[in-house]
Each structure stands twice: as structure tokens, then as C-alpha cells.
Amino acid sequence: MRQIHYWILVLACALAFGACSGGPAELLDTAQLEERQFNTAHAVELYEEIVAKHPQSKEAEIARERLQALQSPAQ
């Protein structure tokens, strides 16, 4: 039984650390989800992170477009 608890703990840690070090696709997915949930401030943070850490990626291009849309005054 103790071994099962150990492996559950190892798996939980791996999942937690994996979520923190997402690539541009994972960050973009999360930013888009935050935007759909009207959490614009967090979406902007994530879009900015994508642009800063992965400036040449296709996700950065999308992030730049979303940042521009979110930061422009409402029409």
C-alpha cells in the first residue's frame, strides 16, 4: 500500500511540474480559455509570456493579435 501512495505522489508532482513548464501551444490554450472565461488580466499575462519566451513561434503571432485586440479601445 505504501508503494501505491509513493507512485501517486510521484505522478501528482510530475503533473504539477509539467503544467508549470508548458510550451507555447499549452500557454496559448490556457490564455484562450482564460479569455473565454472573461479573465482578461490573466489572459494578457499569458499572451505576453508567449511573446517574451517564444517570439518566433506561430503562437506568438496569435498572442500578439489577441493582445492588440484586448488592449485597443472598444469600438
One Martini backbone bead per residue (centre of mass of N, CA, C, O) as a GRO file, in nm:
protein
   75
    1MET     BB    1   0.056   0.064  -0.019
    2ARG     BB    2   0.297   0.258  -0.005
    3GLN     BB    3   0.370   0.241  -0.307
    4ILE     BB    4   0.116   0.374  -0.417
    5HIS     BB    5   0.156   0.647  -0.280
    6TYR     BB    6   0.420   0.711  -0.416
    7TRP     BB    7   0.313   0.709  -0.716
    8ILE     BB    8   0.103   0.927  -0.677
    9LEU     BB    9   0.301   1.148  -0.597
   10VAL     BB   10   0.475   1.142  -0.851
   11LEU     BB   11   0.248   1.207  -1.050
   12ALA     BB   12   0.159   1.477  -0.927
   13CYS     BB   13   0.431   1.619  -0.964
   14ALA     BB   14   0.456   1.587  -1.268
   15LEU     BB   15   0.199   1.744  -1.337
   16ALA     BB   16   0.271   2.010  -1.198
   17PHE     BB   17   0.542   2.065  -1.348
   18GLY     BB   18   0.429   2.044  -1.638
   19ALA     BB   19   0.232   2.290  -1.620
   20CYS     BB   20   0.466   2.510  -1.568
   21SER     BB   21   0.627   2.408  -1.857
   22GLY     BB   22   0.490   2.518  -2.097
   23GLY     BB   23   0.438   2.568  -2.403
   24PRO     BB   24   0.298   2.763  -2.640
   25ALA     BB   25   0.041   2.591  -2.677
   26GLU     BB   26  -0.044   2.574  -2.379
   27LEU     BB   27  -0.053   2.877  -2.326
   28LEU     BB   28  -0.265   2.943  -2.539
   29ASP     BB   29  -0.490   2.769  -2.433
   30THR     BB   30  -0.507   2.911  -2.159
   31ALA     BB   31  -0.558   3.199  -2.259
   32GLN     BB   32  -0.821   3.134  -2.412
   33LEU     BB   33  -0.973   3.034  -2.167
   34GLU     BB   34  -0.954   3.292  -2.001
   35GLU     BB   35  -1.102   3.467  -2.206
   36ARG     BB   36  -1.373   3.304  -2.206
   37GLN     BB   37  -1.383   3.367  -1.874
   38PHE     BB   38  -1.309   3.680  -1.837
   39ASN     BB   39  -0.975   3.666  -1.780
   40THR     BB   40  -0.794   3.905  -1.903
   41ALA     BB   41  -0.544   3.947  -1.728
   42HIS     BB   42  -0.434   3.654  -1.759
   43ALA     BB   43  -0.429   3.642  -2.064
   44VAL     BB   44  -0.224   3.867  -2.102
   45GLU     BB   45   0.007   3.735  -1.949
   46LEU     BB   46   0.026   3.487  -2.136
   47TYR     BB   47   0.072   3.632  -2.402
   48GLU     BB   48   0.332   3.774  -2.307
   49GLU     BB   49   0.488   3.513  -2.251
   50ILE     BB   50   0.491   3.406  -2.535
   51VAL     BB   51   0.640   3.646  -2.666
   52ALA     BB   52   0.895   3.633  -2.479
   53LYS     BB   53   0.966   3.307  -2.505
   54HIS     BB   54   0.820   3.276  -2.826
   55PRO     BB   55   0.863   3.492  -3.079
   56GLN     BB   56   0.873   3.275  -3.342
   57SER     BB   57   0.603   3.169  -3.306
   58LYS     BB   58   0.277   3.113  -3.393
   59GLU     BB   59   0.166   3.187  -3.110
   60ALA     BB   60   0.281   3.477  -3.102
   61GLU     BB   61   0.109   3.588  -3.328
   62ILE     BB   62  -0.159   3.542  -3.186
   63ALA     BB   63  -0.092   3.695  -2.926
   64ARG     BB   64  -0.055   3.973  -3.057
   65GLU     BB   65  -0.342   3.996  -3.165
   66ARG     BB   66  -0.486   3.972  -2.889
   67LEU     BB   67  -0.350   4.209  -2.751
   68GLN     BB   68  -0.450   4.423  -2.944
   69ALA     BB   69  -0.754   4.369  -2.900
   70LEU     BB   70  -0.753   4.405  -2.580
   71GLN     BB   71  -0.602   4.708  -2.591
   72SER     BB   72  -0.822   4.821  -2.747
   73PRO     BB   73  -1.064   5.015  -2.794
   74ALA     BB   74  -1.385   5.020  -2.794
   75GLN     BB   75  -1.629   5.052  -3.062
   0.00000   0.00000   0.00000
